[in-house]
Amino acid sequence: MALSLRSSATSMCQQTCRAAKPSFCKAGRRSVVQVKALFGGGGAGGGGNPFDMKNLMESVKKAQGMVQQETARVQQELASTEFEGYDEDETVRVLMSGNQEPKSVDITQAAIDSGPEELSKRVTAAMRDSHSKSVAGMKEKMKELAKNLGIPNPGALNM
């Protein structure tokens, strides 16, 4: 019975195809569509199964390792980089690391002679100057890090 249904379906398909567009008719044969472009078809050079959890976890671990290495490198560079800041008259100099850690303060005799209130203003100005330079340097390093990690638009992250 199933055989007769199939043969009648095939003959109906053939009649319909001949009437419509005979060049596109496959005479009742089923065509099998294989999607190889998206997943690689599993052959040589293919992407394999994208839902393979073992490979996915290995990829995530590799990415985490790379992020940790790059971050450690950037932190080390920032710690060893120094930024100088000065007051308006350049009588006070503040040295700060790329991690915004104050390293030293140099005060000239002229700044000391200006009195305690004026000296405080000059030290504060020099601290602000070195801090802003340090923050700018850190932001630049973070943009480099994001670029190295393949983040497409680091500017969107307010870096």
Secondary structure per residue as TSV (DSSP state, phi and psi in degrees):
chain	resnum	aa	ss	phi	psi
A	1	M	-	360.0	-43.5
A	2	A	H	-64.2	-32.1
A	3	L	H	-65.7	-41.3
A	4	S	H	-69.8	-35.3
A	5	L	H	-64.1	-41.3
A	6	R	H	-65.8	-44.4
A	7	S	H	-66.4	-35.3
A	8	S	H	-71.6	-34.7
A	9	A	H	-66.7	-37.9
A	10	T	H	-66.1	-43.9
A	11	S	H	-66.4	-35.3
A	12	M	H	-65.3	-41.1
A	13	C	H	-62.7	-42.7
A	14	Q	H	-63.4	-41.4
A	15	Q	H	-65.5	-42.6
A	16	T	H	-66.3	-42.6
A	17	C	H	-65.3	-41.0
A	18	R	H	-64.1	-36.6
A	19	A	H	-71.5	-36.3
A	20	A	H	-86.8	-80.3
A	21	K	-	-141.5	95.8
A	22	P	G	-63.3	-24.9
A	23	S	G	-70.1	-20.1
A	24	F	G	-99.1	-2.1
A	25	C	-	-78.4	139.7
A	26	K	-	-113.3	17.8
A	27	A	T	50.9	49.2
A	28	G	T	80.7	-0.9
A	29	R	-	-79.2	141.0
A	30	R	-	-83.3	134.4
A	31	S	-	-97.5	141.1
A	32	V	-	-104.8	125.4
A	33	V	-	-98.4	125.4
A	34	Q	-	-111.5	128.3
A	35	V	-	-96.2	106.6
A	36	K	-	-112.3	-22.9
A	37	A	T	-68.2	-35.8
A	38	L	T	-78.0	-44.4
A	39	F	T	-113.0	-2.0
A	40	G	G	88.6	-4.9
A	41	G	G	71.5	0.8
A	42	G	G	77.9	0.2
A	43	G	S	-86.0	-168.5
A	44	A	T	-62.8	130.1
A	45	G	T	82.3	-1.8
A	46	G	-	-83.0	168.2
A	47	G	-	-80.1	-17.7
A	48	G	-	75.4	-164.5
A	49	N	-	-79.7	118.2
A	50	P	T	-72.8	-11.9
A	51	F	T	-102.4	16.5
A	52	D	-	-74.7	105.6
A	53	M	H	-64.8	-32.9
A	54	K	H	-63.1	-49.0
A	55	N	H	-66.5	-35.9
A	56	L	H	-62.8	-45.3
A	57	M	H	-66.1	-37.0
A	58	E	H	-64.0	-40.1
A	59	S	H	-65.3	-40.6
A	60	V	H	-64.7	-41.9
A	61	K	H	-64.0	-39.9
A	62	K	H	-62.4	-44.4
A	63	A	H	-63.6	-42.0
A	64	Q	H	-62.0	-42.7
A	65	G	H	-61.2	-42.5
A	66	M	H	-65.2	-42.5
A	67	V	H	-62.0	-43.7
A	68	Q	H	-64.4	-41.6
A	69	Q	H	-64.3	-47.2
A	70	E	H	-65.1	-39.7
A	71	T	H	-65.2	-42.7
A	72	A	H	-62.9	-40.1
A	73	R	H	-62.7	-45.6
A	74	V	H	-64.8	-41.8
A	75	Q	H	-62.4	-39.5
A	76	Q	H	-66.0	-43.1
A	77	E	H	-61.9	-42.6
A	78	L	H	-64.9	-40.2
A	79	A	H	-64.8	-32.0
A	80	S	H	-91.7	-7.1
A	81	T	-	-89.2	138.9
A	82	E	E	-120.3	142.4
A	83	F	E	-122.3	131.6
A	84	E	E	-98.0	139.5
A	85	G	E	-128.9	143.8
A	86	Y	E	-128.4	157.1
A	87	D	-	-79.8	178.7
A	88	E	T	-60.5	-38.8
A	89	D	T	-90.1	-0.6
A	90	E	S	56.6	39.6
A	91	T	-	-99.7	-11.1
A	92	V	E	-129.0	132.6
A	93	R	E	-124.0	131.4
A	94	V	E	-118.1	131.0
A	95	L	E	-106.1	126.4
A	96	M	E	-132.0	145.4
A	97	S	E	-77.9	170.6
A	98	G	T	-68.3	-13.3
A	99	N	T	-95.4	15.8
A	100	Q	S	62.7	33.9
A	101	E	-	-100.3	119.7
A	102	P	E	-63.1	134.5
A	103	K	E	-105.0	-45.8
A	104	S	E	-161.0	163.4
A	105	V	E	-133.5	127.3
A	106	D	E	-113.9	128.4
A	107	I	E	-124.3	127.7
A	108	T	-	-79.7	165.0
A	109	Q	H	-64.1	-34.6
A	110	A	H	-60.5	-38.8
A	111	A	H	-68.5	-38.6
A	112	I	H	-66.1	-40.5
A	113	D	H	-68.1	-16.5
A	114	S	T	-75.4	-10.1
A	115	G	-	103.8	159.9
A	116	P	H	-63.1	-40.8
A	117	E	H	-67.0	-45.3
A	118	E	H	-66.1	-39.4
A	119	L	H	-61.8	-42.6
A	120	S	H	-60.2	-42.9
A	121	K	H	-62.4	-41.6
A	122	R	H	-68.1	-42.2
A	123	V	H	-64.0	-42.6
A	124	T	H	-61.6	-43.1
A	125	A	H	-62.9	-42.2
A	126	A	H	-66.7	-38.6
A	127	M	H	-62.7	-45.1
A	128	R	H	-62.2	-41.5
A	129	D	H	-63.1	-48.4
A	130	S	H	-67.7	-35.8
A	131	H	H	-65.6	-44.5
A	132	S	H	-65.0	-37.5
A	133	K	H	-66.4	-38.7
A	134	S	H	-65.7	-43.5
A	135	V	H	-63.2	-42.3
A	136	A	H	-62.1	-41.3
A	137	G	H	-64.0	-40.8
A	138	M	H	-64.4	-43.7
A	139	K	H	-61.1	-40.2
A	140	E	H	-63.3	-43.0
A	141	K	H	-64.9	-38.1
A	142	M	H	-67.9	-35.4
A	143	K	H	-64.7	-41.4
A	144	E	H	-60.2	-44.8
A	145	L	H	-60.2	-47.2
A	146	A	H	-60.7	-41.4
A	147	K	H	-64.3	-43.7
A	148	N	H	-64.1	-29.7
A	149	L	T	-86.6	-4.1
A	150	G	T	85.6	18.1
A	151	I	-	-73.9	120.5
A	152	P	S	-64.7	-38.2
A	153	N	-	-135.7	81.9
A	154	P	G	-62.0	-22.8
A	155	G	G	-63.3	-28.2
A	156	A	G	-70.3	-16.9
A	157	L	G	-92.3	11.7
A	158	N	T	58.7	42.1
A	159	M	-	-95.1	360.0
